[in-house]
Amino acid sequence: MTQTVALKPVIELLFPAGETRRFVGEWGEVLTIGDLSAGTYRLNRTGTGE
């Protein structure tokens, strides 16, 4: 049996208040993250594709 895993680009964004949100895109498409207010955001490097 062959197992196939479809990996997708994933961005986990840490918001200034400590909330983490995950955004999953598709290869070859643009992923737009809107509704961001002023502040410092961090990318979580531990995210994995689904």
KEFI-676527 format. One line per field, with one value per residue (C-alpha): x, y, z; residue in three letters; chain. Coordinates in steps of 0.02 Angstrom, whole numbers, plus 50000, padded with zeros to 5 digits. Last residue first. Example, Ala and Ser with C-alpha at 12.3 -4.5 7.8 and 13.67 -1.06 7.14 Angstrom:
BEGIN
x: 50684 50615
y: 49947 49775
z: 50357 50390
rest: SER ALA
kette: A A
This chain:
BEGIN
x: 49896 50059 50160 50182 50334 50405 50276 50279 50276 50169 50213 50074 49959 49801 49785 49617 49694 49802 49818 49878 49924 49908 50040 50034 49873 49852 49828 49818 49836 49795 49886 49822 49954 49883 50015 49959 50059 50038 50047 50076 50046 50094 50008 50074 49967 50023 50010 50031 50064 50000
y: 50954 51048 51077 51226 51228 51391 51501 51672 51821 51978 52148 52276 52383 52292 52143 52115 52027 51876 51846 51677 51686 51525 51412 51287 51299 51392 51354 51494 51452 51573 51591 51708 51785 51962 52022 51888 51730 51679 51499 51494 51333 51287 51123 50946 50812 50648 50489 50317 50173 50000
z: 50318 50312 50469 50584 50698 50629 50716 50633 50750 50750 50821 50826 50721 50669 50553 50468 50317 50282 50095 50030 49846 49746 49669 49811 49912 50075 50259 50388 50572 50710 50876 51012 51125 51130 51004 50878 50842 50659 50603 50415 50319 50141 50096 50103 50022 50100 49998 50073 49955 50000
rest: GLU GLY THR GLY THR ARG ASN LEU ARG TYR THR GLY ALA SER LEU ASP GLY ILE THR LEU VAL GLU GLY TRP GLU GLY VAL PHE ARG ARG THR GLU GLY ALA PRO PHE LEU LEU GLU ILE VAL PRO LYS LEU ALA VAL THR GLN THR MET
kette: A A A A A A A A A A A A A A A A A A A A A A A A A A A A A A A A A A A A A A A A A A A A A A A A A A
